[in-house]
Amino acid sequence: MENGIALSPNELVRYLKKSPSEFTRDDVIRFIEARNIQMINFRYPAEDGKLKVLNFVPYSREHLVSILSTGERVDGSSLFSYVEPGASDLYVIPRFRTAFVNPFSKVPALDILCSYYNNKGLPLENSPEHILRKAYSRFREKTGLNFRAFGELEFYIKSETNSLYPLTGQKGYHQSLPFSKYEELRVRALDLCAKAGCRIKYGHCEVGSFSAGGFDYEQHEIEFLPVEIDEAAEQLMIAKWILRVLGYEYGVEISFAPKITIGMAGSGMHVHMMLERNGKNVMVEDGKLSNTAKKMIAGILDLAGALTAFGNTIPTSYLRLVPDQEAPTNICWGDRNRSVLVRVPLGWLGVTNMIKDANPLEDFDITSFPAKQSIELRSPDGSADIYLLFAGLVVAALHGLEMEDATTIAEKYYVDYNIFRDKNEKNTVLRSLPSSCHESASALMNKRDVFEKDGIFPAGLTDYICNRLKSFNDSELRKELKTNEDVMRLVDKYLHCG
């Protein structure tokens, strides 16, 4: 851990010489005083999925202590439509482990993510962040396992067309300067996210690239490293905020929208997951995918349709979930297969000689490194309510671990072929993902008892989500969109979702 502290990009970690999970109020105050921090920013997600902010200017040490000890009041009815105006006051209380130095503020500022509490000082039951905390607490209590996750955040950068080194349609994968115009923006985002406490795996250009209507559209991706699932949600929230502010600085639009136009790659938000016991990855056993992993997959497949209610929340989500666009349409899983819903990516199992082959002077065994095997859900997109989606995945994993016939179900829905191109009799037994918000709502209603078990998802919230999804009236949307102009009008409406 000593090396982790010394090398951490997070300034608080280096100064306090402890991990964020150990931060206390007095630690934060000590850092504020030492670094002459002049402003405190509370940040918290609202119903639209975006981080809101409340700015404080502490005028004394006593004032600073009060801010960090008691939080502040906010108008809940302006943040969540299901909070009644007649009793709308909520408290926002800082979570000290999330503190980071604001990378944009001209005034030295410290930002901290917050949780919502009601007038009785209890967590707001409908708060997505609290629902994730409840789900994860129950999961650990019942299984003794830790749930680690990370997201792949895909996004488009929209800018005025640059005729130098023009974009090549759908050939952007891992492109670099000068053919990728905004590599510098992405690299800055990686640096700032890391300094804000995010664990970054890598960043790169993605497949999507095209020019249309005087604009360039360039697709990028940032992928994170596995952390506890509640921290994984925070990473994505912070990263989306940082990217949008950078876009504003560069004079370009950053969009996490699931679809930009017909025929071009959409943007997903794939989620990788792994379970651990006492720090050991339990997704593998004897060099193969474990039964625990297969049960987890079975639970996710069983609830897959319902999970779209949290992970695919706008009409254009379902323009992405179509064949031959590297997005899933059927409920199945497979190894290294990008046509399936749940993919088992390469996990470095049984391959130990690559580094020596590339570097003949090296002679060490990579089996001494912790197992990296994960499973990847490929349906979610940038419109997702990140906290509710992750809570739903925790519920689904526990559901699978408790299902008596989970491994049989997993075997039934395993495929080892491209479901879009290869004919196979198994295709007839594969269920389809919802094709609209309306179908997504029906799928959630059919499985609501699983999510509401033990009071994890409040029943009123389930009703609210389903009613909102149905309000889009998009059952026949794919038929109604007759021209690309129709699609672009819809895309523009949801360009800044999530």
N, C-alpha and C positions, 0 to 999 in steps of 0.2 A: 504493500500500500504506500510505502514511503516514496518509491519511484513514481507511483500514480499521482501523488500529491505534487511532487517536484515538476512533473511534466504536464500537469493539468493546464489546459488553456483557460480554465475558470479562475479569475483573479482572486475570488474569495477562498477557493480551495487552497491556493498557494499561500495566501497570507495567513489564513487561520490554521493551516496545516492539519486539516481534517476533511473527511468526506462530507458532501452536502447533507447526508442523512443524519449527521451529528451536529449540524448547525443549531445554535440556540439563539434566543433573542439577544442575549448579551454579546454573543459572537458577532452578530450582525451590527450591533451598535459599535462595537470595537472597530470593526472594519470601516463603518461610516465615518467615525471620528478620525481614524488614521488616514483615510483617503480624501478627507474633506468633501464628502458627498453632501450636496446641497438640496437634493430633491429625492423624495420617495414616491415611486409609482406603484400603485396597486393595480394588478391586471387580473381579469376574470372573464370567462367565456359566457356569452349570453345565448339566447335561443337561436340566433343566426349563425352560431358557431365561431364568431370572431371575438378576439380578445378586446375587452373594453378597458378603459384606464381611468384612474382617479389620482390626481397629482397632489402631493403634499410638500410644503416648504417648512420643515421644522425650524422653529425660532429659538428653541432651547433644548437642552438635553431632556428635560422633563416632558416637553412636548413630543420629542422623538420617542421616548419610552412609552408614552400614552398611545401614540399611533400604532406602535408595534405590539402593544399589549392588549388593546381593546378593539382594534380595527376601526371600521366606520360604518355608517348607515348608507344604504342606497335604495333607490326606488325600484323595487322588484317588478312592478307592473310594467315598467318601461323596458325591462330586460327580458321578461318572459310573459307571453300573452296569457298564460294560464295562472298567473298571480293576480289576484283581484285587487283593483285600485283601492278598495275600502280597507284593505289590510296588507298594504304593499311593502311596508318597511322590512328590509332585510339587513343583516350584518354581513360584511365581507371581512374575513379574518385571514391574515397572511400565513402561508406555509413557508417557514424559514428556509427549508432545504431547496426551495426554488429560486432563491435570490441570485440576481446577476447584475452586473454593471450594464446600464443601458448603452449600447454602442452608437446611438444616433444623437442623443441629447447634447446640446451645446452647454447646458448646465450639468455638472457632474451629478449623475442620478443613479439610483439603485432601484431595480424593478423586482417585484415579488408577486408570484401567483397567489390567488386567494380562494377560499372556500366560502360558500353561502351558509348562513345560519338564520333561523327564524326568530320571532320575538321571544321565544322561550329559551333561546340559546342552544337549540338543537339543530343538527344539520337539516337543510332544506330537503325534504323527501324527494322532490321532483328534480333536484339538481343533478344533471348528468354525471358530474364529477363524484357526487356522493353515491350514486347508483353503482358506479365502477368500484368505489371503495367497498361498498357492501358486498358486491359480487365476489370480489377478490378475497375479502375476509372469510366469507363462507367457504370458498374454494380451498383455501389453505387449511381451514379448520377441519374440513371433511377429508382432505386427501393427504395433508402433510407435504404437499408439493408447492414449489414456487413456479409461477407462470411468468415467463419472460417473453418479450415481444419486441418487434421493431417494424417500422413502416418504410415503404418505398414511396416517396413523395414525387409524383410526376407533375409537371406544369409546363405551360406554354408561355413564351415571351413574345408579345406582339409589338412590333415596331414598324416604323415606316420603311418601305422597301429600300434596301441597299444593293445597288447594282454590282458592286465589287464582290467577286467570288459568290455568285448567286447560289441560293439554296437549291438542292436537288430533292425533289419530292420523295418523301418516305425513305430517305437514305441518310438520316441524321445520326444513326446509332454510333456512339463513341466518336463523333466528329470532333475535330479540334480547330483552333484558330488557323487560318483566317476564314475557313469555311463555316465555323461556328462563331457567330459574331459576339455572343454574350457569354463566352467562357469566363471572362473576367468577373462578370456579375455573379456567376455561379460560385466561383472560387471565393469571392468575398463573402457570399452567403455561408459557405462551408466554415470559413474562419469565424464569422460572427456567431453562428449557431454553436460552434464548439466553445467559444468564450462565454456563451450564455448557459452552458452546462449540458448541451446536447452531446451525445456520443455519436460521432460521425463515422460511418464506414467508408463511403466514397461519394463522389458526384460525377456525373457524365452527361453527355448529350444523349437523347433518346431518339427513337426511330422518326418521330413526327417532324417533318420540315416541309414547308411549302410557302409559296407566295400567292396572294390573291387580293384583288381590290386595292392595290397600292400598299399592302402591308406584308411583312415577313412574319411567319409564325414558326418559331423555333422551340422544339421540345427538349426539356432537360429533366433530370432526376437527381434527387438526393436520397441516399439510403443510409439508414442509421444502424447502430449496433444494438444487440439485445440487452434490455434492461427490464426491471420489474414493470409489469404491464401498465400500472398507473403512471410511472415515469415515462413510458413510451408514448402515452397520450400527451403528456406535457411537452415532450420533444417536438411532436408534430404541430402542436398549437404555437409554440414559440417560433418554429421554423417558418410557418406560413406567415406569421407577422413580420419576421425579419425580411423574407423575400418580397413581400408587398411594399415595405418601406424602401428597400433597395430599388425596386421597380420605379417607385415614385421619384427617387433621387436621379435615376438614369433617364427618366422621361419615357418609360415603356410600361406596358400593362403586363402584369403577371396574372395568369389565370390557372386555377386548379380545376376548371370545369371539365366534366367527363367527356364532352364532345365539342370539338371546335368547328368541324364541318363534315359532311358526308364523304366517305371514301378515304379519309385520313385517320391516322392512329388517334384514338382517344387517350385521355389521361386517367390512369388508375391510381389507386392508393393500396397496393398490395400489402398484406400484413403477414409477417413471418412470426411463428410461435414455437416455443419449446418449453418443456416442463423439466424441472430440476428437483432432485432430492439431495439435501445436504451438499449443494454445490455441484452435483454430478448430473449431467444431461441423461435423462431416462428415455429419450426418443430412440435410442439404439440399444440393442442387446445382441451379443455375440456377432457383432459386425453387420447386423441387419436392423431394419426398422422394427421397433419393439411393439408388443401387443398394446402397451399403454398408448403409444402414438396412434396405432390403428383405431383404438377405441375413441381417442380424441377426434380423429378424422370422422368417424361414424357419427359422433354427436354433432359436429359441424355440418355434415351432409344432411342430417335429419332436420336441422333447423335452418338450412341454407336459404330457403325462400323467405323465411321470416327475417333473417339477418339483413336482407336488402332494405328493410324498412328503416334501418339505422345507417347502412352503408351506401345506399343509392337513393337519395332523397328527393331528387328533382326529375322532371320529365326527360331531360336530355341524358340522364343516367342510363336510360334504356335504349338510347340510340347507340351507345357504346357496346352494350351487351348483345352483339350480333356476330354471326359467323365470320371467320377469317380476318379478324381484327386483333388477334392476340388477347381477346377477352372471352370469358367463359359464357356459355349459353345453357349447358347441361350440368346436372348435379352428379359429379363423378370425381375421381382422383387418380393420380398416376405418378410415376417416377419421371422427373425431368421433362414432363409433358406440358407444354404451354397451351394446349387446347382444353385442359381440364379446369375444374373449379378449384380443387385443392391439389397443389403440386408439391411433390417431395423433391426439393432441389439437391444437387450434388452436395454431399456432406463429408467429403474427404475420407470415406470409409474404404479401408483396404488399399489405399494408395500412399505409399511412403517413400518412393524413390524419385519423385519428380524434382525436388530441389537439388539432389545430388546429380541427376542427369543434366540439369541446366547449369550446375556449378560443381564441376568434378572435385574441387578441393574440399567441399563440405561433406561432412559425415555425421549427421545427427538424425534422430528418429522423430518424425512428426507425431507419432502416436502418443508422445508425452504431453502434447497440447490437449486442452479440453475439447471434447466432442462438439462440433458446430452444427450438427444436424437439426434442421427445423422443418416445419411444414408451412406452406404459403397459401393463403386465401387470396384469390385473384379477382374477386368480384367487386370489392369496394372501390369508391372513387373519391375525388376531392370534395364532393358535396356531403360526405359522411358527417354525422354527429360523432366525433371521434370518441368521446367518453362513452356514449351509449353503445356504439359499435363494439368497443373493447369490452364493455360490460357484457354484451350479448355473446361475445366469443368465450369469455370466462364461463358464462352459463352453459354454453354449448359444449365446452370441454368437459365440465362436470357431468352434464347430461350423458355424454358418451361414456365416461368412465363408470357411470352407474347403470348403463343399459346392459341387460343380460345377454343380448345377442349382438353386441357391438362389433365384434370381430367378424361375425358372419355377414353383417350389413356392409362392413368395409370391403370384404372380399367381393360381394355382389356388385359394388359400384366401382371396382378397380378397372381401369382401361389402360392398354399399352399401345394405343394407336391414335392417330389424329382423327378426332371425332368429326371434323368438318370435311375431311377428304376421303377417309377410308370407310367403306361399307363394312358393317359388322352387325351380327344379330343382336349383340348386346345393346346397340343403340335404341332398340325398341323398348327396353326396360328403363332407360335413363329418363328421369324426370327433368323438366325444363325449369330454369330460373324464371321468375316473373318477367313479363315483358312491358310492364308499366307500373307507375306508382300505385294505381288502383289494384292491380294484382298483388303487389307487394303488401298492401294493407290487408288484403284477404289472407295472405300467407301468415302474417303476424297474428291476426285474429284466431286462426286455426291452431296456433302454437302458443297462445298467450299464457296458458297455464304453466308452461315450463319457465317462462321468463318471470312470471309473477310469484313463483314458488318461494316461500320463506320471506315474502315481502320485498324481494330484490327490485323488481320493476313495479311501481305503484300502478294499480288498475286504471286510475284516472289518466295517467300518462300514456298508457297503451291506447286508451280510447282517443286521446288527443292526437297522438301520432297517426293513428289510422284515419281519423277524420281529415287531418291535414293532407295526407297522401291522396285520399279520395277526392279532395277539393280541386285537384289539378284536372280532373275529368279527362284523363289521357288514355283511356282504354283503347281508342282507335287512332292514337297520335301518329303512328307510323304510316297509316293510310292517309291521314289528313295532310301530311307534309308532302306536297306534290313537287315542289321545286327547291333548288338549293337556297333561293332567297327566303323561302319559308323557314328552312332550317336555320339560316343565319340570324333571322329575327329572333328565333327561340334561343339560339346560342347567346346572343347579345343580352337577352333578358336575364340569363343565369350565368353570365361570364364571371361574376365575382362571388360565386356560391362558396359557402363553407368558410 
